């Protein structure tokens, strides 16, 4: 995919995930930067990402599962 290495895909995936989480955090009530950051940190860490993957794994296509397998870091 995109001709990138597995570690590059993992790096890119982490960035995309972080942008999505931050967008969702900003949908809530207005707050200070530190509070936004603390809420986002609950979802932007290895354990939270692993939990999310476990929750959605059964609905992934074989192709998506292969991308996940290659991009895991």
Secondary structure, DSSP 8 states (H G I E B T S, - for coil): -TT--HHHHHHHHHHHHHHHHHHHHHTSS---HHHHHHHHHTTSSHHHHHHHHHHHGGG--HHHHHHHHHH--
